[in-house]
Amino acid sequence: MELTDREKIISIISNGIAVFSLLQERDELPKNTSMYDFILKVIPLEIKSQLSAELIDEVFKYVTSAHRFSDVK
């Protein structure tokens, strides 16, 4: 089964958040790069029209809350 465009964009946003966080932690991002700017650069053109700040916020909220309460050690 192929992923829908929404599933693809959510996956890419989630991955973008993870990579952004890692690069930010390592201080390897250009100055003044926001998470939104970073994600805009990694979204493929064919699904970019479905991207919104609200969707990024929704994925970010879910990812951070899911990790906060996990038992990963």
Backbone as a ProteinNet text record, in pm:
[ID]
protein_1_A
[PRIMARY]
MELTDREKIISIISNGIAVFSLLQERDELPKNTSMYDFILKVIPLEIKSQLSAELIDEVFKYVTSAHRFSDVK
[TERTIARY]
83.9	0	88.9	57.8	134.9	84.6	178.1	141.3	64.4	-30.4	-99.9	-6.7	-39.8	41.9	44.4	-67.9	-72.3	21.3	20.2	109.9	255.7	282.8	419.8	465.4	380.7	420.8	437	352.5	365.3	495.5	528.8	654.3	775	771.2	882.3	893.1	779.7	782.3	843.4	800.5	852.5	1003.7	1047.7	1190.2	1263.4	1204.2	1264.6	1280.7	1181.1	1189	1303.6	1315.7	1423	1560.9	1578.5	1707.8	1737.5	1636.8	1654.7	1700.6	1634.7	1669.8	1812.5	1850.6	1986.1	2089.4	2066.9	2161.3	2165.6	2051.9	2046.3	2125.2	2108.6	2181.8	2332.9	2374.6	2516.9	2568	2480.6	2513.3	2566.7	2500.1	2542.3	2443.6	2354.7	2259.8	2306.7	2278.2	2308	2228.7	2284.4	2218.4	2080.7	1988.6	1851.4	1772	1806.8	1727.4	1617.9	1494.3	1382.8	1348.1	1274.9	1230.2	1142.8	1060.5	974.1	1056.1	1158.3	1245.2	1313.6	1362.2	1431.8	1338.4	1218.2	1122.4	1081.5	1065.2	1031.3	1135	1259.5	1367	1368.8	1309.5	1317.1	1190	1084.5	958.6	967.6	942.6	943.6	837.6	870.6	780.7	642.5	636.6	508.6	405.8	448.7	351.9	360.6	443.4	463	334.5	245.2	120.7	32.9	54.7	-23.8	37.5	154.6	225.3	163.4	150.5	102.6	171.5	178	235.8	155.2	23.9	-62.3	-27.7	0.2	36	171.5	266.3	396.8	377.6	296.6	270.4	205	109.3	38.4	134.4	218.5	315.7	416.4	465.5	561.8	501.3	378.5	310.5	298.1	259.1	245	379.9	480.8	611.8	672	665.7	725.8	649.2	517.5	441.4	460.1	473.5	494.1	628.3	731.4	864.2	875.6	805.8	813.8	763.1	663.5	602.1	645.1	742	784.4	879.5	894.7	983.1	1120.1	1157.5	1285.8	1397.2	1495.2	1607.2	1737.7
-117.1	0	124.1	217.7	340.9	443.7	522.4	628.6	738.2	798.7	914	1034.9	1141.5	1262.2	1317.4	1309.4	1357.5	1274.3	1144.4	1058.5	1089.2	1112.9	1146.6	1276.9	1378.8	1508.8	1503.1	1427.7	1412.5	1341	1239.7	1167.1	1259.2	1338.6	1429.3	1537.6	1590	1690.3	1630.6	1511.6	1445.7	1424.9	1378	1358.6	1492.9	1595	1728	1783.8	1760.5	1805.1	1734.4	1604.3	1527.4	1575.4	1594.1	1639.1	1781.2	1868.3	2005.7	2005.4	1925.8	1919.4	1870.7	1769.8	1715.7	1820.3	1885.3	1987.6	2106.8	2141.3	2251.9	2216.1	2093	2044.9	2049.1	2017.5	2016.6	2154.7	2253	2389.7	2391.4	2315.4	2302.8	2366.2	2449.9	2518	2660.3	2711.6	2853.6	2939.4	3050.5	3139.7	3179	3195.7	3240.3	3145.6	3018.8	2920.4	2868	2890	2839.3	2697.6	2628.1	2493.7	2499.1	2602.8	2616.8	2633.8	2719.6	2739	2608.6	2536.7	2410.7	2310.7	2297.2	2201.2	2241.2	2369.9	2416.2	2371.9	2363	2325.1	2175.7	2092.7	1947.7	1886.9	1965.1	1913.9	1909.3	1793.5	1785.2	1877.2	1934.6	2029.7	1971.2	1843.8	1785.8	1777.4	1788.6	1787.3	1914	2007.5	2131	2212.2	2201.3	2279.4	2239.2	2120.9	2073.3	2112.3	2173.4	2211.3	2337.4	2338.9	2458.2	2466.4	2586.5	2605.1	2526	2518.8	2445.5	2296.6	2240	2098.3	2074.6	2163.7	2151.6	2157.2	2251.8	2264.4	2139	2084.2	1964	1845.1	1825.2	1715.4	1738.3	1861.9	1894.4	1865.4	1908.4	1885.3	1735.9	1659.2	1514.4	1447.5	1480.3	1417.1	1448.3	1574	1609.6	1548.6	1539.3	1479.9	1328.4	1266	1120.2	1082	1162.1	1132.4	1164.4	1264.3	1306.4	1198.6	1123.1	1026.2	881.8	865.4	729.5	677.5	548.1	485.5	453.7	521	496.5	546.6	461.3	498.9	482.1
0	0	0	-83.9	-95.4	6	58.8	151.5	77.8	147.6	91.5	100.5	28.3	36.5	178.7	248.9	388.7	476.4	459.9	537.1	504.7	377.8	337.3	400.9	397.3	450.1	602	670.5	815.4	848.5	771.6	791.5	771.5	666.2	636.8	743.4	789	896.5	1022.3	1058.3	1177.4	1168.1	1053.8	1031.7	1034.3	974	973.8	1113.8	1199	1338.3	1410.3	1386.9	1451.3	1406.1	1276.2	1223.6	1270.6	1267.6	1315.3	1460.9	1543.8	1685.5	1706.5	1630.8	1641	1599.3	1487.2	1440.3	1535.5	1592.2	1687.9	1814.1	1858.4	1976.1	1954	1833.6	1798.3	1756.4	1756.9	1713.8	1570.9	1482.7	1343.4	1244.9	1293.9	1206.2	1180.8	1062.6	1039.4	1139.2	1177	1272.5	1219.8	1312.8	1283.8	1194.9	1192.1	1117.2	1208.7	1168.1	1248.1	1203.7	1287.8	1253.4	1127.5	1115.8	999.1	871.2	876.1	759.3	720.4	820.2	795.9	728.6	780.5	724.9	583.7	559.4	423.5	321.3	363.8	271.7	240.6	327.7	306.7	248.2	234.9	180.2	26.8	-33.5	-180.1	-242.9	-356.3	-423.2	-451.2	-486.8	-527.5	-414.1	-289.4	-178.8	-92.3	-132.5	-54.5	-41.6	-138.1	-133.1	-13.7	41.6	155.4	289.3	284.7	407	466.3	598.5	666.9	803.1	856.5	989.8	1092.6	1072.8	1165.7	1166.3	1048.4	1041.8	1108.6	1085	1151.8	1302.8	1349.9	1493.7	1550.2	1475.1	1519.4	1531.7	1431.1	1434.5	1546.7	1561	1666.4	1804	1825.2	1953.4	1981.8	1881.4	1900.3	1929.6	1848.8	1863.6	2000.7	2042.3	2171.2	2287.2	2277.7	2387	2391.1	2276.1	2271.1	2330	2302.8	2355.3	2502.7	2547.3	2686.7	2781.3	2738.4	2826	2796.5	2710.3	2679.1	2787.4	2791.2	2889.3	2830	2723.6	2659	2750	2769.9	2858.2	2787.9
[MASK]
+++++++++++++++++++++++++++++++++++++++++++++++++++++++++++++++++++++++++

